[in-house]
Amino acid sequence: MAYHRGLVAPALSAQARLLAAANAWCALTEARPHRPKMTDAEAAIEPSAQAKPRLLDRRAVDVVLTVAGQKGSRTRRAASAALSDREIEVLRLLARQQTNAAIAGQLGLSHKTVERHATHIYDKLGVTTRAGAAIHALETGLL
């Protein structure tokens, strides 16, 4: 499988690489005239194999596999080690689109404490938004 017009992963934008990985996943998990539908576990092997020769982007494949409930190849980065256990709990809930009030209720914290944790998480990860924190959580296997 190659990208449209024979391009390799580094020649494409991040959005195009993610779309290509998602497209590959969908194609593998749907029945085709020439082959039956693959199981999720079987389908997880092929995009990972194609990432090695740079036909698909490794990070994009890992994100798609993680969202599909499969284990990507990424391991936790050192930046995650800088987060406390409580910050990792808060990060996971932030990445799942929980409000600060909902996080506070689930973890038995005050709303202000959750805000402080979120601020420290953003600072430690070098991001400024929940979306950036969620991407970090996906890439590092925290979700």
C-alpha positions as CSV (number, residue, x, y, z in Angstrom):
1,M,0.0,0.0,0.0
2,A,1.4,3.4,-0.9
3,Y,0.2,6.9,-0.5
4,H,-1.7,8.6,-3.3
5,R,0.8,9.4,-6.2
6,G,3.5,7.2,-4.6
7,L,4.5,9.6,-1.9
8,V,6.1,8.3,1.3
9,A,5.1,9.4,4.8
10,P,7.6,12.3,5.3
11,A,6.4,14.0,2.1
12,L,2.8,14.5,3.5
13,S,1.2,16.7,6.1
14,A,0.4,15.3,9.5
15,Q,-3.3,15.3,8.6
16,A,-2.7,13.4,5.4
17,R,-0.6,10.8,7.2
18,L,-3.3,10.3,9.8
19,L,-6.0,10.0,7.2
20,A,-3.9,7.4,5.3
21,A,-3.4,5.3,8.4
22,A,-7.2,5.5,9.2
23,N,-8.0,4.6,5.6
24,A,-5.7,1.6,5.8
25,W,-7.4,0.5,9.1
26,C,-10.9,0.8,7.6
27,A,-9.9,-1.1,4.4
28,L,-8.4,-3.9,6.4
29,T,-11.4,-4.3,8.8
30,E,-14.0,-4.3,6.0
31,A,-14.8,-7.3,3.8
32,R,-13.4,-7.0,0.2
33,P,-14.3,-9.0,-2.9
34,H,-10.8,-10.6,-2.8
35,R,-10.6,-11.3,0.9
36,P,-12.8,-11.6,4.0
37,K,-12.9,-8.9,6.8
38,M,-9.9,-9.1,9.1
39,T,-10.3,-9.2,12.9
40,D,-9.0,-6.1,14.7
41,A,-6.0,-8.0,16.0
42,E,-5.1,-9.2,12.4
43,A,-5.7,-5.7,11.0
44,A,-3.4,-4.2,13.6
45,I,-0.4,-6.1,12.2
46,E,-0.5,-4.8,8.6
47,P,-0.3,-1.0,9.2
48,S,2.5,-1.5,11.7
49,A,4.4,-3.5,9.1
50,Q,3.9,-0.8,6.5
51,A,5.2,1.8,8.9
52,K,8.6,0.2,8.9
53,P,9.4,1.0,5.2
54,R,7.8,4.4,5.7
55,L,4.7,3.7,3.6
56,L,2.6,4.7,6.6
57,D,3.6,7.1,9.4
58,R,4.5,5.3,12.6
59,R,2.9,8.0,14.9
60,A,-0.3,8.1,12.8
61,V,-0.6,4.3,12.8
62,D,-0.1,4.3,16.6
63,V,-2.8,6.9,17.1
64,V,-5.3,5.0,14.8
65,L,-4.5,1.7,16.6
66,T,-4.9,3.2,20.0
67,V,-8.3,4.8,19.1
68,A,-9.4,1.4,17.6
69,G,-8.6,-0.3,21.0
70,Q,-5.4,-2.0,19.8
71,K,-2.0,-1.5,21.3
72,G,0.3,0.8,19.3
73,S,4.1,0.4,19.3
74,R,4.7,3.6,21.3
75,T,6.0,3.3,24.8
76,R,5.7,6.0,27.4
77,R,8.0,8.9,26.9
78,A,10.3,10.3,29.6
79,A,8.0,13.4,29.8
80,S,5.3,11.2,31.2
81,A,7.7,10.1,34.0
82,A,7.8,13.8,35.0
83,L,4.1,13.7,35.8
84,S,2.9,12.6,39.2
85,D,0.5,9.7,39.5
86,R,-2.3,12.2,40.2
87,E,-1.4,14.3,37.2
88,I,-1.6,11.2,35.0
89,E,-5.1,10.5,36.4
90,V,-6.1,14.1,35.6
91,L,-4.5,13.9,32.1
92,R,-6.4,10.8,31.3
93,L,-9.7,12.4,32.2
94,L,-8.8,15.6,30.4
95,A,-8.1,13.6,27.3
96,R,-11.5,11.9,27.6
97,Q,-13.2,15.4,27.4
98,Q,-14.2,15.5,31.1
99,T,-14.9,18.9,32.5
100,N,-12.8,20.1,35.4
101,A,-15.9,19.8,37.6
102,A,-16.5,16.2,36.5
103,I,-12.8,15.4,37.1
104,A,-13.0,17.0,40.6
105,G,-16.1,14.9,41.4
106,Q,-14.5,11.6,40.2
107,L,-11.2,12.1,42.0
108,G,-12.6,13.8,45.1
109,L,-10.7,17.0,44.5
110,S,-11.7,20.6,44.4
111,H,-12.3,22.4,41.1
112,K,-9.3,24.7,41.8
113,T,-7.0,21.7,42.5
114,V,-8.0,20.2,39.1
115,E,-7.2,23.5,37.4
116,R,-3.8,23.6,39.1
117,H,-3.1,20.1,38.0
118,A,-4.1,20.9,34.5
119,T,-1.8,23.9,34.4
120,H,1.1,21.9,35.7
121,I,0.4,19.1,33.2
122,Y,0.4,21.7,30.3
123,D,3.6,23.2,31.5
124,K,5.4,19.9,31.9
125,L,4.2,18.6,28.5
126,G,4.9,21.9,26.7
127,V,1.3,22.1,25.4
128,T,-1.3,24.9,25.7
129,T,-4.6,23.0,25.1
130,R,-6.5,19.9,26.1
131,A,-6.1,18.7,22.5
132,G,-2.3,18.9,22.8
133,A,-2.5,17.0,26.2
134,A,-4.8,14.4,24.6
135,I,-2.4,13.8,21.7
136,H,0.4,13.4,24.2
137,A,-1.6,10.9,26.2
138,L,-2.4,8.9,23.0
139,E,1.2,9.0,21.8
140,T,2.6,7.9,25.1
141,G,0.2,5.1,25.8
142,L,-1.5,6.7,28.7
143,L,-5.0,6.1,27.2
